């Protein structure tokens, strides 16, 4: 195991611990993965995060062959399928945040209640139809809900956030839970007014320049 791979494995452990510390997950219900060489590294199933060591993180090849002393997360299938379908994704975070899960239980998507919905890639955060955890059906539903999106809800289950890096996927997971909390709050009053598709497209374009100086300024 190279130093870089050990760092990646530790980063997964750190992310799992952070999910619980941030309150977006409980127990061992969440799971985290990173694209790695010709497959992925993923957190193991049913193991308290506090007990994990780098060697406990499981490697799974694209063909599903496992290398590790523990079994991979029961949700390994949608992690693997997301990586296969989305080459720009390098990290996947799955958790059961309270507000995301509440909205998902109701079978609702998160609509454009706030311009920050754009960070997930579009004018809403879709809710994938329910299927039993760990199944090919759930994986197919999740991949479909993530089409042109970076995050989705899972009906009667939880949420998925993806990113070009683990830091970005974790940040997005927290942001989606904030949006779910805001939407939940709005629903206590009534159906909220929504931003238009055109405005969300405008926001997405403006966000694309975050952190970049204008060419005229740079000249």
N, C-alpha and C positions, 0 to 999 in steps of 0.2 A: 504494500500500500504506500503510494507516494505521499509526500507532505501535502501536496495540493488536494489529493483525494481525502486525506484525513481532515483537512480544513473544511472541505465540502460536507463531510459526514458530521463534523462538529457543528457546522452552520445549521444543518437540519435539526439537530438536537436543540440548539439555541433558539431556533424559530418555534419549535414545539413548546418549549418552556415559556417563551415570550407570549404565545397565544393565550396560555392560561393566565399569565401575569397581567395581561391586558384585559382579561375578562371576555375574550371573544371565543373561548372554548372552555370545556369542562372535562376533567379526567383525561382519558386517552381517546376521546371520540374524534379528535382531529388528526390529520395526517399531512405530511409535507414531503415533497419530492423535488429533485433537481435532475435536469438532463445531465448525463455523464457518459462520454465516449459513445459506445454503441448500445446504449440503454439508459437506465435511470437509477438513481439512488433514492430510496424511499424509507420512511420511518416504519418500524415493525409493528405488528398487530399486538394489541392488548398488553403493552409493556409501559409501566409508569415512566414518564419522560425523565424524571429525576434519577432513574436507574440506568438510563442509556449511556453507553460508551460508543465512541466512533465505530468500533467493530460490530456493533449491533445494528447499524444501519444496513439495509439490504440492497444489494445490487440486483437489478432485473434487466435482462437483455430484451431487445425488441421482440424476440420470439417468445417471451414469457419465461425463459429459463432463469432460475433464481440462484444466486450465489450469496450465502449468508448463513449464520448459525441460528437466526430467528426467521420466522415467517413474515412476509411483507404485510403491510396494511391490508385489511379486507377490501379496501377501496382501490387497490393497485390498478384495477382494470381501467378506470376512467383517467387516472394519472397517465398511464401508458398510452391510451388512445388520444388524449389531448396532445401529448408530445408528438405523436405520429401525425396528427392532423394539422398541428400548428408549429411549423419549424421555427417561428420567431419566439416561441415560448420556451423559457429555460427553467422555470420554477412554477410549481402548482401548490397552492395552499387550500386545504379543505378544513372547515370548522363548522361548529354548530352555535354561532352567536345567537343570543336570545332574541334580538329584534329581527334579524334576518330569518331565523327559524319560525318566528311567529307569523311573519308575512308569508313565508313559504307554506306553512300549515294551511293558510287560507287560500293557497293557490294563486296568489297575486304576484305580479311583477312589481318592481319599483319604477314608477314613471318619472317623468321629468319635473319633479317638484323643486329641484335646485340645480343650478348650472353645473355643480360638481358631478352630476350623473354622467357628464361627458368623459370623466376619467376612465369609465368602464367601456368607452368606445362608441357609445351611441346615445339615443334618446330614452333608453330604458335599460333596466337590468332584468332580463327575462327569468321566468321560473320554469325549470324543466319539469315535465310531468313525472309523477311518482313511479318509481320502480324499486323493487327490493334492493337493499344495499349489496354492493359487490357484484351485481349482475351485468351481463352484456347489455341488457335493455337500459339500465340506468346510465351506463357509459354512453350509449348512443344518444340518449335524451340530453345528457350533459353536453356532449360535443355539438349537438344541434343548437342548444340554447346559447352556446358560446360562439356561434358563427358571427363573425364581425364584432365580437365583444371580448372583453378581458375578464369578465366576472359573470356569474349567474347564481340564482337560487335553485335549490332542489326541493321540490314539493314534499312536505311532511318530513324534511330531513335537515337541510342546512344550506351552506353556500360554498362556492368555489371561486377563488381568485387566482389569476395567472399573472406572470410578468416576465420580462426579459432577464430579470435577476430575482433572487430570493428577497432582497430588500424591497424591491418594487411590488412583488406579489404580496408581501406582508403589509406594506403600506396600503395597498388597494383593499385588502381584506378589512382593515380597520375603517377605511373610508366608506366601504359598502355598508358596514354595520352602522356607521353614523347616519347614512342616508336612510337605512331601514328604520332607525329610531325616529328620525324626522318624519318619515312617512306615517309611521304608527301614530305619532303625536297628531299629525294632521287629521287622520281618520277618526280621532276622538271628537273632532269638531265637525267634520263633514268631508265631502270629496274635495280635495285641494285643486286649485287652479294649476295648470301645467304650462311650462315653457314650450314654445313651438319647436317643431323639427328644425326649422330654419335657424332659430336662435342656438340650438344645441350644435348644429353644424358650424355656426360662427364661433362658438366657444371652443370646439375641437380644433379649429384652425388657429385660433389665438393661443391655445395651450401648446400647440406644436412648436411655438417659438420660445416657450419658457426656457430660461437659462441661456438663450442665445442672443448675442448683440445684433442689432440691425446692421445690415451691410453698410448702410450709409454712415452709421456711427463708427463702424470699424475702419472706415477708409481714412 
